[in-house]
Amino acid sequence: MKEIVPAPPAIVRNDYESIRELFAKNVVPSYGRFEIVLSHGAGSYLFDVTGKRYLDLGSGIAVCSLGHASPAITEALVEQSKKLIHVSNLYFTEPQGRLAAEIVKRIGAGKCFFANSGAEANEGLFKLARKFGHAEGRFEILTATNSFHGRTLAGIAATGQDKVKKGFEPMMPGFRHIPYNDLAAARAAISPATVAIMIEGVQGEGGVTPATPEYLLGLRALCDEKKLLLLMDGVQCGHYRTGRFQSFQRILEGVPGGEKFLPDGLSMAKSLGGGFPIGAFWVRSPYQDLLGPGTHATTFGGTPLACAVALKIFSVIESERLEEQARKLGDWMKKELERLVQTYPTVVKNARGLGFMLGLELAENIPAFAASDKSAALQFVNRLHEAGVMTIPAGTHVIRLLPALNLKPQEAAEGIAAIEALVKLLA
Ligand SMILES: *Cc1c(COP(=O)(O)O)cnc(C)c1O
């Protein structure tokens, strides 16, 4: 029982070339992958099959909230799987009910639905909006340019980036894009068919751009005035990443009127399961019962196993005070990145973000990158890989730091030192 995955023949084991070949022959090539074959991890470190160690500041794109091989997650998986892995949503189970209560407690009065991914959680919110407007014939959802909402057909229609739509036209009808952080544009875009506005509290794939407090409060008032649902995609920026459970709680901290702000629907995934697939959406009272029996469902959503893991993650975040960790250490890292922007303006142009959701924008025309046609972000990320640090590109000029919530201060310092060394080299 020691080896969970059956041992491959010795010749395949730990062989970079043969694993690459398995992919080349058998895996749909829909991803642009880095030339790294990973084998195992521990905390914020990952190891590839050649034994090289990486400090992981990407955590699976904001997924591995407790790092890799977390003993707490292993324990939750083992204990729950001995009792019950899956039952149909035709029945009740305790973990799903308790997890819903934990989420409601952290946001506000409402209810939760459980899915398996971020795209699916958003699909649920789109269906909620359609149901909400159905009697009046309203169906249109406004989303922001540069947004990202997932790769399903509705997800790519909702996403405000052409690159995800290309080749998959015609787009599903019912989505239009508005410039982000522009309240006047949102007001001007509303048509008689509009039923909802969906935004990310901090745009992730779009390059780590937080919403302004005025935008959030303004959209809330606008949605109330026009009877629209205000939907927030918290898939990447949620789950304590910004130093509060949800990004709007951090953005609106200390802002007059901010403590009363709530969206009408909010999607979650990524960090919620720490690497075990789970998605969810929360819907505010009084819309919490709009999706009645028979209107929405999924086989795997909210299994006892997924919910037990998510519950364990909540308890670890609380007992280890990781909310504070993300805020304090993240804010320290941001100051360090800002210092790099001051010191090396020909290489780094801007540092932004909140807590452990940080973006470093690279300057145009870095001379050392001129020889390659790869984007500056990709070349920068590749150079950091050589230095043993993992980060995530966003668009052509931004690299993202999305570390585990339990990143340690010395690991944060190690990451900053590696980034500084590279920036200095490129200057
Ligand atoms: C990752 C992401 C999604 C899609 O989540 P999947 O689990 O990949 O379907 C949706 N919205 C945002 C903001 C994301 O970052």
The ligand as a Gaussian input file, in Angstrom:
#p B3LYP/6-31G(d) Opt

LIG

0 1
 C       -8.989000      30.040000     -12.862000
 C      -10.129000      30.969000     -12.986000
 C      -11.380000      30.538000     -13.456000
 C      -11.605000      29.150000     -13.996000
 O      -11.430000      28.176000     -13.035000
 P      -11.250000      26.636000     -13.518000
 O      -11.185000      25.883000     -12.224000
 O       -9.988000      26.587000     -14.312000
 O      -12.417000      26.297000     -14.336000
 C      -12.423000      31.435000     -13.451000
 N      -12.254000      32.691000     -13.016000
 C      -11.068000      33.139000     -12.566000
 C      -10.956000      34.534000     -12.063000
 C       -9.961000      32.310000     -12.554000
 O       -8.770000      32.770000     -12.139000

